[in-house]
Amino acid sequence: MKARSMFRAPGPRTRRLAAFLRRRARSAPERRPTLDCRAFPSLFRKRAVVFTDTADFTVRTAQDGILHFLMLFERVVSTAAPKLTAAGGDIVKVEGDSLLIRFADVTAACRGVDALQACLRRLNRAKPKDERLAFSYGIGYGDVLDLEDDLFGLEVNLASKLGEDMARPGEALLTPAAAASLDRLTLKRIVPYRVVTFGTRAIPIQRLKLRPR
């Protein structure tokens, strides 16, 4: 039987990482930090990431059923995808009721969030309550493992945490690295949120004031 991999797509970036991990596993533990440093330039890329979360997903699926939710979510994804592309982003994957979206920089990620919010407002207009969706957003930026169909790294984890656990519907929160990488104009839309603790690290989180449409 062919061995299964944790990675989805067998593209060149995924194959490069998988080969490195096999080589790393065969190496002595004391050599692994050196191997990691040497491989870093070929494996990691600077990327902005947006992680969305759908408000009241569990309650809604219990009430309306998963098929009803998937119908609504598919409508949002198919409508929003070209808007995100125009903003400089692409949907890396759908994970349950969440989207992982990749951008080259944080300013583009903020444009993408604005576009997604505007898309939701248009789709929700004149719809009954059980056909409206609301998203919350986490935005991160930094060196990540940028694969064909996935992203891995600290800023991905933080963006997921902000989008899923902290941001309210219609709210976008940024990691310190993301906020520090904004252009001057977008930086004017940033306001302090609060300091949160992850493990032993205290991290000041910022909030993006979303554009009214």
C-alpha atoms as an extended CHARMM CRD file, in Angstrom:
* protein
*
       213  EXT
         1         1  MET       CA              0.0000000000        0.0000000000        0.0000000000  PROA      1               0.0000000000
         2         2  LYS       CA              1.2800000000        3.4620000000       -0.9030000000  PROA      2               0.0000000000
         3         3  ALA       CA              2.2040000000        5.5640000000        2.1330000000  PROA      3               0.0000000000
         4         4  ARG       CA             -0.0580000000        8.5370000000        2.7120000000  PROA      4               0.0000000000
         5         5  SER       CA              1.2570000000       12.0570000000        3.1770000000  PROA      5               0.0000000000
         6         6  MET       CA             -0.0750000000       14.8590000000        5.3530000000  PROA      6               0.0000000000
         7         7  PHE       CA              0.2300000000       17.2230000000        2.3890000000  PROA      7               0.0000000000
         8         8  ARG       CA             -2.5620000000       17.7150000000       -0.1250000000  PROA      8               0.0000000000
         9         9  ALA       CA             -0.9650000000       18.6210000000       -3.4410000000  PROA      9               0.0000000000
        10        10  PRO       CA              2.1880000000       17.0800000000       -4.9630000000  PROA      10              0.0000000000
        11        11  GLY       CA              3.4520000000       20.3790000000       -6.4210000000  PROA      11              0.0000000000
        12        12  PRO       CA              7.1380000000       21.3720000000       -6.4690000000  PROA      12              0.0000000000
        13        13  ARG       CA              7.0190000000       23.3600000000       -3.2130000000  PROA      13              0.0000000000
        14        14  THR       CA              5.2520000000       20.5100000000       -1.4210000000  PROA      14              0.0000000000
        15        15  ARG       CA              7.6880000000       17.9330000000       -2.7960000000  PROA      15              0.0000000000
        16        16  ARG       CA             10.6460000000       20.0850000000       -1.7170000000  PROA      16              0.0000000000
        17        17  LEU       CA              9.3410000000       20.2810000000        1.8440000000  PROA      17              0.0000000000
        18        18  ALA       CA              8.4890000000       16.5750000000        2.0060000000  PROA      18              0.0000000000
        19        19  ALA       CA             11.9860000000       15.6450000000        0.8060000000  PROA      19              0.0000000000
        20        20  PHE       CA             13.5710000000       17.9320000000        3.3880000000  PROA      20              0.0000000000
        21        21  LEU       CA             11.4740000000       16.4650000000        6.2100000000  PROA      21              0.0000000000
        22        22  ARG       CA             12.5570000000       12.9370000000        5.2510000000  PROA      22              0.0000000000
        23        23  ARG       CA             16.1970000000       14.0370000000        5.2080000000  PROA      23              0.0000000000
        24        24  ARG       CA             15.7490000000       15.7960000000        8.5500000000  PROA      24              0.0000000000
        25        25  ALA       CA             14.2060000000       12.6630000000       10.0990000000  PROA      25              0.0000000000
        26        26  ARG       CA             17.2750000000       10.6250000000        9.0950000000  PROA      26              0.0000000000
        27        27  SER       CA             19.6780000000       13.1800000000       10.5900000000  PROA      27              0.0000000000
        28        28  ALA       CA             21.0600000000       13.2110000000       14.1250000000  PROA      28              0.0000000000
        29        29  PRO       CA             19.0450000000       15.5300000000       16.4060000000  PROA      29              0.0000000000
        30        30  GLU       CA             22.0350000000       17.7980000000       17.0330000000  PROA      30              0.0000000000
        31        31  ARG       CA             22.3750000000       18.4690000000       13.2690000000  PROA      31              0.0000000000
        32        32  ARG       CA             18.7470000000       19.4380000000       12.7080000000  PROA      32              0.0000000000
        33        33  PRO       CA             19.0060000000       23.1370000000       13.6820000000  PROA      33              0.0000000000
        34        34  THR       CA             21.7980000000       23.5760000000       11.1340000000  PROA      34              0.0000000000
        35        35  LEU       CA             19.7650000000       21.8080000000        8.4660000000  PROA      35              0.0000000000
        36        36  ASP       CA             16.7780000000       24.0210000000        9.2450000000  PROA      36              0.0000000000
        37        37  CYS       CA             18.8150000000       27.2070000000        8.8290000000  PROA      37              0.0000000000
        38        38  ARG       CA             20.2610000000       26.0540000000        5.5120000000  PROA      38              0.0000000000
        39        39  ALA       CA             16.8520000000       25.0700000000        4.1600000000  PROA      39              0.0000000000
        40        40  PHE       CA             15.0530000000       28.1990000000        5.3290000000  PROA      40              0.0000000000
        41        41  PRO       CA             15.5770000000       30.3340000000        2.1680000000  PROA      41              0.0000000000
        42        42  SER       CA             14.2530000000       27.6020000000       -0.1300000000  PROA      42              0.0000000000
        43        43  LEU       CA             11.2480000000       26.6660000000        2.0010000000  PROA      43              0.0000000000
        44        44  PHE       CA              9.8790000000       29.9000000000        3.4980000000  PROA      44              0.0000000000
        45        45  ARG       CA              8.3230000000       32.9820000000        1.8980000000  PROA      45              0.0000000000
        46        46  LYS       CA              7.0710000000       36.2780000000        3.2940000000  PROA      46              0.0000000000
        47        47  ARG       CA              3.2940000000       36.1530000000        3.0320000000  PROA      47              0.0000000000
        48        48  ALA       CA              0.2580000000       37.8620000000        4.5120000000  PROA      48              0.0000000000
        49        49  VAL       CA             -2.4790000000       35.4670000000        5.5660000000  PROA      49              0.0000000000
        50        50  VAL       CA             -6.1390000000       36.0090000000        6.3400000000  PROA      50              0.0000000000
        51        51  PHE       CA             -8.0890000000       33.4150000000        8.2940000000  PROA      51              0.0000000000
        52        52  THR       CA            -11.8680000000       33.8520000000        8.3480000000  PROA      52              0.0000000000
        53        53  ASP       CA            -14.4440000000       32.3070000000       10.6440000000  PROA      53              0.0000000000
        54        54  THR       CA            -18.2050000000       32.0940000000       10.1870000000  PROA      54              0.0000000000
        55        55  ALA       CA            -20.3790000000       33.3910000000       13.0110000000  PROA      55              0.0000000000
        56        56  ASP       CA            -22.5420000000       30.8090000000       14.8440000000  PROA      56              0.0000000000
        57        57  PHE       CA            -21.5100000000       27.9220000000       12.5710000000  PROA      57              0.0000000000
        58        58  THR       CA            -22.3100000000       25.1140000000       15.0430000000  PROA      58              0.0000000000
        59        59  VAL       CA            -25.6540000000       26.5900000000       16.0670000000  PROA      59              0.0000000000
        60        60  ARG       CA            -26.6420000000       27.2540000000       12.4810000000  PROA      60              0.0000000000
        61        61  THR       CA            -25.8050000000       23.7890000000       11.2250000000  PROA      61              0.0000000000
        62        62  ALA       CA            -27.7070000000       22.2460000000       14.1480000000  PROA      62              0.0000000000
        63        63  GLN       CA            -30.7020000000       24.3830000000       13.2930000000  PROA      63              0.0000000000
        64        64  ASP       CA            -30.6640000000       24.4720000000        9.4800000000  PROA      64              0.0000000000
        65        65  GLY       CA            -28.5050000000       21.4630000000        8.5490000000  PROA      65              0.0000000000
        66        66  ILE       CA            -25.0570000000       21.2300000000        6.9990000000  PROA      66              0.0000000000
        67        67  LEU       CA            -26.3800000000       21.2090000000        3.4220000000  PROA      67              0.0000000000
        68        68  HSD       CA            -28.0710000000       24.5690000000        3.8960000000  PROA      68              0.0000000000
        69        69  PHE       CA            -24.8660000000       26.0460000000        5.3230000000  PROA      69              0.0000000000
        70        70  LEU       CA            -22.7290000000       24.6170000000        2.5200000000  PROA      70              0.0000000000
        71        71  MET       CA            -25.0950000000       26.1160000000       -0.0610000000  PROA      71              0.0000000000
        72        72  LEU       CA            -24.6090000000       29.5620000000        1.4950000000  PROA      72              0.0000000000
        73        73  PHE       CA            -20.8600000000       29.1400000000        1.9880000000  PROA      73              0.0000000000
        74        74  GLU       CA            -20.3680000000       27.9990000000       -1.6040000000  PROA      74              0.0000000000
        75        75  ARG       CA            -22.2740000000       31.0590000000       -2.7940000000  PROA      75              0.0000000000
        76        76  VAL       CA            -19.9210000000       33.3200000000       -0.8310000000  PROA      76              0.0000000000
        77        77  VAL       CA            -16.7540000000       31.5300000000       -1.9680000000  PROA      77              0.0000000000
        78        78  SER       CA            -17.6820000000       31.4800000000       -5.6610000000  PROA      78              0.0000000000
        79        79  THR       CA            -18.7050000000       35.1470000000       -5.5840000000  PROA      79              0.0000000000
        80        80  ALA       CA            -15.7600000000       36.3580000000       -3.4950000000  PROA      80              0.0000000000
        81        81  ALA       CA            -12.9590000000       34.4540000000       -5.2650000000  PROA      81              0.0000000000
        82        82  PRO       CA            -12.6080000000       36.8770000000       -8.2160000000  PROA      82              0.0000000000
        83        83  LYS       CA            -12.8620000000       39.8650000000       -5.8400000000  PROA      83              0.0000000000
        84        84  LEU       CA            -10.0110000000       38.4600000000       -3.7680000000  PROA      84              0.0000000000
        85        85  THR       CA             -7.9640000000       37.8350000000       -6.9060000000  PROA      85              0.0000000000
        86        86  ALA       CA             -8.4830000000       41.4740000000       -7.9140000000  PROA      86              0.0000000000
        87        87  ALA       CA             -7.2360000000       42.4980000000       -4.4540000000  PROA      87              0.0000000000
        88        88  GLY       CA             -4.0880000000       40.3980000000       -4.9220000000  PROA      88              0.0000000000
        89        89  GLY       CA             -5.0870000000       37.2880000000       -2.9780000000  PROA      89              0.0000000000
        90        90  ASP       CA             -6.1190000000       33.7010000000       -3.5050000000  PROA      90              0.0000000000
        91        91  ILE       CA             -8.0540000000       31.1930000000       -1.4290000000  PROA      91              0.0000000000
        92        92  VAL       CA             -5.5600000000       28.5310000000       -0.3650000000  PROA      92              0.0000000000
        93        93  LYS       CA             -8.1350000000       26.2120000000        1.1810000000  PROA      93              0.0000000000
        94        94  VAL       CA            -11.5490000000       25.8970000000        2.7570000000  PROA      94              0.0000000000
        95        95  GLU       CA            -11.3960000000       24.4170000000        6.2500000000  PROA      95              0.0000000000
        96        96  GLY       CA            -14.8300000000       23.6870000000        7.7050000000  PROA      96              0.0000000000
        97        97  ASP       CA            -16.5070000000       27.0860000000        7.9670000000  PROA      97              0.0000000000
        98        98  SER       CA            -13.2490000000       29.0120000000        7.4750000000  PROA      98              0.0000000000
        99        99  LEU       CA            -11.1560000000       30.3080000000        4.5990000000  PROA      99              0.0000000000
       100       100  LEU       CA             -7.3590000000       30.5310000000        4.5280000000  PROA      100             0.0000000000
       101       101  ILE       CA             -6.3950000000       33.2930000000        2.0920000000  PROA      101             0.0000000000
       102       102  ARG       CA             -2.8850000000       34.2060000000        0.9090000000  PROA      102             0.0000000000
       103       103  PHE       CA             -1.5880000000       37.6670000000       -0.0640000000  PROA      103             0.0000000000
       104       104  ALA       CA              1.8300000000       39.0420000000       -0.9510000000  PROA      104             0.0000000000
       105       105  ASP       CA              1.5970000000       41.8580000000        1.6050000000  PROA      105             0.0000000000
       106       106  VAL       CA             -0.5820000000       43.0820000000        4.4590000000  PROA      106             0.0000000000
       107       107  THR       CA             -1.9920000000       46.0990000000        2.6230000000  PROA      107             0.0000000000
       108       108  ALA       CA             -3.3430000000       43.7430000000       -0.0320000000  PROA      108             0.0000000000
       109       109  ALA       CA             -4.7360000000       41.5050000000        2.7240000000  PROA      109             0.0000000000
       110       110  CYS       CA             -6.6630000000       44.4670000000        4.1550000000  PROA      110             0.0000000000
       111       111  ARG       CA             -8.0320000000       45.2390000000        0.6810000000  PROA      111             0.0000000000
       112       112  GLY       CA             -9.0860000000       41.6150000000        0.4520000000  PROA      112             0.0000000000
       113       113  VAL       CA            -10.9210000000       41.7780000000        3.7850000000  PROA      113             0.0000000000
       114       114  ASP       CA            -12.7080000000       44.9390000000        2.6140000000  PROA      114             0.0000000000
       115       115  ALA       CA            -13.7000000000       43.1840000000       -0.6110000000  PROA      115             0.0000000000
       116       116  LEU       CA            -14.9430000000       40.1190000000        1.2450000000  PROA      116             0.0000000000
       117       117  GLN       CA            -16.9820000000       42.2510000000        3.6420000000  PROA      117             0.0000000000
       118       118  ALA       CA            -18.5320000000       44.1410000000        0.7370000000  PROA      118             0.0000000000
       119       119  CYS       CA            -19.3300000000       40.8370000000       -0.9640000000  PROA      119             0.0000000000
       120       120  LEU       CA            -21.0590000000       39.5280000000        2.1690000000  PROA      120             0.0000000000
       121       121  ARG       CA            -23.1110000000       42.7040000000        2.4990000000  PROA      121             0.0000000000
       122       122  ARG       CA            -24.3260000000       42.4180000000       -1.0960000000  PROA      122             0.0000000000
       123       123  LEU       CA            -25.1600000000       38.7270000000       -0.7560000000  PROA      123             0.0000000000
       124       124  ASN       CA            -26.9710000000       39.2610000000        2.5620000000  PROA      124             0.0000000000
       125       125  ARG       CA            -29.0710000000       42.1290000000        1.2610000000  PROA      125             0.0000000000
       126       126  ALA       CA            -32.7900000000       41.2920000000        1.0900000000  PROA      126             0.0000000000
       127       127  LYS       CA            -32.1160000000       37.6950000000        2.1820000000  PROA      127             0.0000000000
       128       128  PRO       CA            -33.9860000000       36.0160000000        5.0660000000  PROA      128             0.0000000000
       129       129  LYS       CA            -32.0600000000       35.6670000000        8.3150000000  PROA      129             0.0000000000
       130       130  ASP       CA            -31.2270000000       32.0020000000        7.7280000000  PROA      130             0.0000000000
       131       131  GLU       CA            -29.4880000000       32.8930000000        4.4390000000  PROA      131             0.0000000000
       132       132  ARG       CA            -27.1410000000       35.5810000000        5.7760000000  PROA      132             0.0000000000
       133       133  LEU       CA            -23.5360000000       34.9410000000        6.7580000000  PROA      133             0.0000000000
       134       134  ALA       CA            -21.1030000000       37.0050000000        8.8300000000  PROA      134             0.0000000000
       135       135  PHE       CA            -17.3230000000       36.5460000000        9.0120000000  PROA      135             0.0000000000
       136       136  SER       CA            -14.6380000000       37.4900000000       11.5040000000  PROA      136             0.0000000000
       137       137  TYR       CA            -11.0250000000       37.8920000000       10.3720000000  PROA      137             0.0000000000
       138       138  GLY       CA             -7.4860000000       37.3000000000       11.6230000000  PROA      138             0.0000000000
       139       139  ILE       CA             -4.5740000000       38.8010000000        9.6780000000  PROA      139             0.0000000000
       140       140  GLY       CA             -0.9320000000       37.7440000000       10.0390000000  PROA      140             0.0000000000
       141       141  TYR       CA              2.3190000000       38.4000000000        8.1800000000  PROA      141             0.0000000000
       142       142  GLY       CA              5.7070000000       36.7590000000        8.1970000000  PROA      142             0.0000000000
       143       143  ASP       CA              7.8390000000       33.8530000000        6.9950000000  PROA      143             0.0000000000
       144       144  VAL       CA              5.5920000000       30.8910000000        6.2600000000  PROA      144             0.0000000000
       145       145  LEU       CA              5.8350000000       27.5580000000        4.5080000000  PROA      145             0.0000000000
       146       146  ASP       CA              3.9730000000       28.5150000000        1.3460000000  PROA      146             0.0000000000
       147       147  LEU       CA              2.7790000000       25.2960000000       -0.2940000000  PROA      147             0.0000000000
       148       148  GLU       CA              0.4510000000       24.8250000000       -3.2360000000  PROA      148             0.0000000000
       149       149  ASP       CA             -2.6200000000       24.0340000000       -1.1220000000  PROA      149             0.0000000000
       150       150  ASP       CA             -1.6180000000       24.9710000000        2.4210000000  PROA      150             0.0000000000
       151       151  LEU       CA              0.3180000000       27.4020000000        4.5960000000  PROA      151             0.0000000000
       152       152  PHE       CA              2.2120000000       26.6590000000        7.8160000000  PROA      152             0.0000000000
       153       153  GLY       CA              3.8880000000       28.9510000000       10.3220000000  PROA      153             0.0000000000
       154       154  LEU       CA              3.4790000000       31.0030000000       13.4740000000  PROA      154             0.0000000000
       155       155  GLU       CA              1.6740000000       33.8610000000       11.7250000000  PROA      155             0.0000000000
       156       156  VAL       CA             -0.7890000000       31.3770000000       10.2080000000  PROA      156             0.0000000000
       157       157  ASN       CA             -1.4760000000       29.9990000000       13.6890000000  PROA      157             0.0000000000
       158       158  LEU       CA             -1.9210000000       33.4780000000       15.1530000000  PROA      158             0.0000000000
       159       159  ALA       CA             -4.2150000000       34.6010000000       12.3250000000  PROA      159             0.0000000000
       160       160  SER       CA             -6.3270000000       31.4940000000       12.8960000000  PROA      160             0.0000000000
       161       161  LYS       CA             -6.5140000000       32.1930000000       16.6280000000  PROA      161             0.0000000000
       162       162  LEU       CA             -7.5200000000       35.8210000000       16.0750000000  PROA      162             0.0000000000
       163       163  GLY       CA            -10.1080000000       35.0280000000       13.4240000000  PROA      163             0.0000000000
       164       164  GLU       CA            -11.6920000000       32.0590000000       15.1640000000  PROA      164             0.0000000000
       165       165  ASP       CA            -11.4470000000       32.8300000000       18.8690000000  PROA      165             0.0000000000
       166       166  MET       CA            -11.1100000000       36.5790000000       19.3420000000  PROA      166             0.0000000000
       167       167  ALA       CA            -12.5940000000       38.6810000000       16.5400000000  PROA      167             0.0000000000
       168       168  ARG       CA            -16.3120000000       39.3640000000       16.6000000000  PROA      168             0.0000000000
       169       169  PRO       CA            -18.4340000000       39.1020000000       13.4360000000  PROA      169             0.0000000000
       170       170  GLY       CA            -17.4680000000       41.9310000000       11.1100000000  PROA      170             0.0000000000
       171       171  GLU       CA            -14.1950000000       42.5370000000       12.9540000000  PROA      171             0.0000000000
       172       172  ALA       CA            -10.6230000000       42.1540000000       11.6280000000  PROA      172             0.0000000000
       173       173  LEU       CA             -7.6940000000       41.7440000000       14.0470000000  PROA      173             0.0000000000
       174       174  LEU       CA             -4.0090000000       41.9510000000       13.1440000000  PROA      174             0.0000000000
       175       175  THR       CA             -0.8880000000       40.4440000000       14.6700000000  PROA      175             0.0000000000
       176       176  PRO       CA              1.9120000000       42.8970000000       15.6210000000  PROA      176             0.0000000000
       177       177  ALA       CA              3.9480000000       41.7990000000       12.5890000000  PROA      177             0.0000000000
       178       178  ALA       CA              1.0000000000       42.4310000000       10.2800000000  PROA      178             0.0000000000
       179       179  ALA       CA              0.2500000000       45.8770000000       11.7160000000  PROA      179             0.0000000000
       180       180  ALA       CA              3.9410000000       46.8550000000       11.5050000000  PROA      180             0.0000000000
       181       181  SER       CA              4.0360000000       46.0380000000        7.7730000000  PROA      181             0.0000000000
       182       182  LEU       CA              1.1570000000       48.2580000000        6.6320000000  PROA      182             0.0000000000
       183       183  ASP       CA              1.5200000000       51.2360000000        4.3330000000  PROA      183             0.0000000000
       184       184  ARG       CA              0.9120000000       54.7090000000        5.7950000000  PROA      184             0.0000000000
       185       185  LEU       CA             -2.6030000000       55.1100000000        4.4350000000  PROA      185             0.0000000000
       186       186  THR       CA             -3.8940000000       51.7760000000        5.7480000000  PROA      186             0.0000000000
       187       187  LEU       CA             -2.0740000000       52.3080000000        9.0400000000  PROA      187             0.0000000000
       188       188  LYS       CA             -4.4510000000       55.2070000000        9.7250000000  PROA      188             0.0000000000
       189       189  ARG       CA             -7.2680000000       52.6520000000        9.9340000000  PROA      189             0.0000000000
       190       190  ILE       CA             -5.5520000000       50.7100000000       12.7480000000  PROA      190             0.0000000000
       191       191  VAL       CA             -6.6350000000       51.0930000000       16.3680000000  PROA      191             0.0000000000
       192       192  PRO       CA             -5.3690000000       49.2810000000       19.4820000000  PROA      192             0.0000000000
       193       193  TYR       CA             -7.4100000000       46.2380000000       20.4780000000  PROA      193             0.0000000000
       194       194  ARG       CA             -5.8300000000       44.6700000000       23.5440000000  PROA      194             0.0000000000
       195       195  VAL       CA             -2.8040000000       42.7400000000       24.7360000000  PROA      195             0.0000000000
       196       196  VAL       CA             -3.2950000000       38.9760000000       24.7220000000  PROA      196             0.0000000000
       197       197  THR       CA             -1.1070000000       36.1940000000       26.0830000000  PROA      197             0.0000000000
       198       198  PHE       CA             -0.0690000000       33.1570000000       24.0550000000  PROA      198             0.0000000000
       199       199  GLY       CA              1.8720000000       30.8500000000       26.3220000000  PROA      199             0.0000000000
       200       200  THR       CA              4.4450000000       33.1170000000       27.9600000000  PROA      200             0.0000000000
       201       201  ARG       CA              4.2830000000       35.7880000000       25.2340000000  PROA      201             0.0000000000
       202       202  ALA       CA              2.2550000000       38.9950000000       25.6160000000  PROA      202             0.0000000000
       203       203  ILE       CA              1.1990000000       40.2360000000       22.1740000000  PROA      203             0.0000000000
       204       204  PRO       CA             -0.4620000000       43.5890000000       21.4040000000  PROA      204             0.0000000000
       205       205  ILE       CA             -3.2800000000       42.9810000000       18.9410000000  PROA      205             0.0000000000
       206       206  GLN       CA             -4.5340000000       45.7190000000       16.6080000000  PROA      206             0.0000000000
       207       207  ARG       CA             -7.9380000000       46.1300000000       14.9340000000  PROA      207             0.0000000000
       208       208  LEU       CA             -8.5810000000       47.2530000000       11.3640000000  PROA      208             0.0000000000
       209       209  LYS       CA            -11.4690000000       49.6720000000       10.9740000000  PROA      209             0.0000000000
       210       210  LEU       CA            -13.3860000000       48.1050000000        8.0950000000  PROA      210             0.0000000000
       211       211  ARG       CA            -14.6470000000       50.3330000000        5.3150000000  PROA      211             0.0000000000
       212       212  PRO       CA            -18.3920000000       50.9950000000        5.2800000000  PROA      212             0.0000000000
       213       213  ARG       CA            -20.0130000000       50.1410000000        1.9620000000  PROA      213             0.0000000000
